[in-house]
Amino acid sequence: MATSSPDKLSGLNPPGWFSAVLIGCLIFGAIAWGAPAHLNYVLGGFVLSALLGFWAVPQLARLKARQVIREDGPQSHQVKVGTPTMGGVFMVFPAVIFALVITPWNPDLAAAAALSISYGLVGLFDDWKVVTAKPGGKRGISERLKMGLLVVLALLFCTYLAWSGKPTVLLGPNGSPWLDLGFGYWLLALFVLTGTSNAVNFTDGVDGLAAGTGAIAFGTLGLVLSGPLAAICCAMAGGALGFLVHNHNKAKVFMGDTGSLALGGLLGAVALLGGALIPLAVVGGIFVAEALSVIIQRYYYKLTKDSEGRGKRLFRMAPLHHHFELGGWAETQVVFRFYLVALGLGGLTILLKGL
């Protein structure tokens, strides 16, 4: 007689739809409780993304915008070959535009939206080059070109920050001034914008992971920030939840770089505009861990190379979610447990805000 695994018995391996519904209910409930004026933003972003997805996913499949799975990744992911990608077009763009349309004109909101959309367009360009590449040909744009475009856009955004007179003071989690970084603030801003976008990109490797943790991060910032910046965060939280309707395990579509770069860019933009870099670092702990795992793995391998050029690996595979997959966790286990961590970090962020 078949028996259930301990994880299933303990409720730590729920189906993908359950995890998505769980965080959706929690985010809607938290916004309704803590920022009821912005509940319409969450609802609007959710409805637009969810409904557009029913039309967009078949269109992406018809255009043959299908995901290419890395051959050196977990072998269990090979079944995902052919799944439509570039889903970020109906997750990010509608939510951002929705926030712009229903919110009174605000230059900070416009700047954050422009940065997110422009990062999304860089991702869209890369995704399109990947899916249209000939067999055996180069897939996507070069990492140097992609990073160069992200840096240029980040510099333009920093120019706006300077022009609008934003202070170069690093604020604590409760908004109190910590340290005036001077010129160093602009270096930090460049790092935040490019680093956060790439960190979310690394996280997008398991069905529902980047969208769900992104929804939690935006929902939390929607409670920590105020005004138009909180509004666009709530809209994007809704957009990510709407995307989960189609992206939960087993995913019918992936967000691609179109979505992940835009999500990360918007997180960095609103954090810089709202003086919420520390809250971003806390609530974005999953993204930080994913990015660090890639960096550590790369340099550890280089430092431990032997005479034959073979190095050691600190993790079974990077990014971090693959480490746990190769350790025996199912995708749904990884996602659910990462969601729990992200929810805990969101709660900690809100707690620190009140201190």
Secondary structure in CASP SS format (residue, H / E / C, confidence):
PFRMAT SS
TARGET T0000
AUTHOR 0000-0000-0000
METHOD secondary structure of the structure
MODEL  1
M C 1.00
A C 1.00
T C 1.00
S C 1.00
S C 1.00
P H 1.00
D H 1.00
K H 1.00
L H 1.00
S C 1.00
G C 1.00
L C 1.00
N C 1.00
P C 1.00
P C 1.00
G H 1.00
W H 1.00
F H 1.00
S H 1.00
A H 1.00
V H 1.00
L H 1.00
I H 1.00
G H 1.00
C H 1.00
L H 1.00
I H 1.00
F H 1.00
G H 1.00
A H 1.00
I H 1.00
A H 1.00
W H 1.00
G H 1.00
A C 1.00
P H 1.00
A H 1.00
H H 1.00
L H 1.00
N H 1.00
Y H 1.00
V H 1.00
L H 1.00
G H 1.00
G H 1.00
F H 1.00
V H 1.00
L H 1.00
S H 1.00
A H 1.00
L H 1.00
L H 1.00
G H 1.00
F H 1.00
W H 1.00
A H 1.00
V H 1.00
P H 1.00
Q H 1.00
L H 1.00
A H 1.00
R H 1.00
L C 1.00
K C 1.00
A C 1.00
R E 1.00
Q C 1.00
V C 1.00
I C 1.00
R C 1.00
E C 1.00
D C 1.00
G C 1.00
P C 1.00
Q H 1.00
S H 1.00
H H 1.00
Q H 1.00
V H 1.00
K H 1.00
V C 1.00
G C 1.00
T C 1.00
P E 1.00
T C 1.00
M C 1.00
G C 1.00
G H 1.00
V H 1.00
F H 1.00
M H 1.00
V H 1.00
F H 1.00
P H 1.00
A H 1.00
V H 1.00
I H 1.00
F H 1.00
A H 1.00
L H 1.00
V H 1.00
I H 1.00
T C 1.00
P C 1.00
W C 1.00
N C 1.00
P H 1.00
D H 1.00
L H 1.00
A H 1.00
A H 1.00
A H 1.00
A H 1.00
A H 1.00
L H 1.00
S H 1.00
I H 1.00
S H 1.00
Y H 1.00
G H 1.00
L H 1.00
V H 1.00
G H 1.00
L H 1.00
F H 1.00
D H 1.00
D H 1.00
W H 1.00
K H 1.00
V H 1.00
V H 1.00
T C 1.00
A C 1.00
K C 1.00
P C 1.00
G C 1.00
G C 1.00
K C 1.00
R C 1.00
G C 1.00
I C 1.00
S C 1.00
E H 1.00
R H 1.00
L H 1.00
K H 1.00
M H 1.00
G H 1.00
L H 1.00
L H 1.00
V H 1.00
V H 1.00
L H 1.00
A H 1.00
L H 1.00
L H 1.00
F H 1.00
C H 1.00
T H 1.00
Y H 1.00
L H 1.00
A H 1.00
W H 1.00
S C 1.00
G C 1.00
K C 1.00
P C 1.00
T C 1.00
V E 1.00
L E 1.00
L E 1.00
G C 1.00
P C 1.00
N C 1.00
G C 1.00
S C 1.00
P E 1.00
W E 1.00
L E 1.00
D E 1.00
L C 1.00
G C 1.00
F C 1.00
G H 1.00
Y H 1.00
W H 1.00
L H 1.00
L H 1.00
A H 1.00
L H 1.00
F H 1.00
V H 1.00
L H 1.00
T H 1.00
G H 1.00
T H 1.00
S H 1.00
N H 1.00
A H 1.00
V H 1.00
N H 1.00
F H 1.00
T H 1.00
D C 1.00
G C 1.00
V C 1.00
D C 1.00
G C 1.00
L H 1.00
A H 1.00
A H 1.00
G H 1.00
T H 1.00
G H 1.00
A H 1.00
I H 1.00
A H 1.00
F H 1.00
G H 1.00
T H 1.00
L H 1.00
G H 1.00
L H 1.00
V H 1.00
L C 1.00
S C 1.00
G H 1.00
P H 1.00
L H 1.00
A H 1.00
A H 1.00
I H 1.00
C H 1.00
C H 1.00
A H 1.00
M H 1.00
A H 1.00
G H 1.00
G H 1.00
A H 1.00
L H 1.00
G H 1.00
F H 1.00
L H 1.00
V H 1.00
H H 1.00
N H 1.00
H C 1.00
N C 1.00
K C 1.00
A C 1.00
K C 1.00
V C 1.00
F C 1.00
M C 1.00
G H 1.00
D H 1.00
T H 1.00
G H 1.00
S H 1.00
L H 1.00
A H 1.00
L H 1.00
G H 1.00
G H 1.00
L H 1.00
L H 1.00
G H 1.00
A H 1.00
V H 1.00
A H 1.00
L H 1.00
L H 1.00
G C 1.00
G C 1.00
A C 1.00
L H 1.00
I H 1.00
P H 1.00
L H 1.00
A H 1.00
V H 1.00
V H 1.00
G C 1.00
G H 1.00
I H 1.00
F H 1.00
V H 1.00
A H 1.00
E H 1.00
A H 1.00
L H 1.00
S H 1.00
V H 1.00
I H 1.00
I H 1.00
Q H 1.00
R H 1.00
Y H 1.00
Y H 1.00
Y H 1.00
K H 1.00
L H 1.00
T C 1.00
K C 1.00
D C 1.00
S C 1.00
E C 1.00
G C 1.00
R C 1.00
G C 1.00
K C 1.00
R C 1.00
L C 1.00
F C 1.00
R C 1.00
M C 1.00
A C 1.00
P C 1.00
L H 1.00
H H 1.00
H H 1.00
H H 1.00
F H 1.00
E H 1.00
L H 1.00
G C 1.00
G C 1.00
W C 1.00
A C 1.00
E H 1.00
T H 1.00
Q H 1.00
V H 1.00
V H 1.00
F H 1.00
R H 1.00
F H 1.00
Y H 1.00
L H 1.00
V H 1.00
A H 1.00
L H 1.00
G H 1.00
L H 1.00
G H 1.00
G H 1.00
L H 1.00
T H 1.00
I H 1.00
L H 1.00
L H 1.00
K H 1.00
G C 1.00
L C 1.00
END
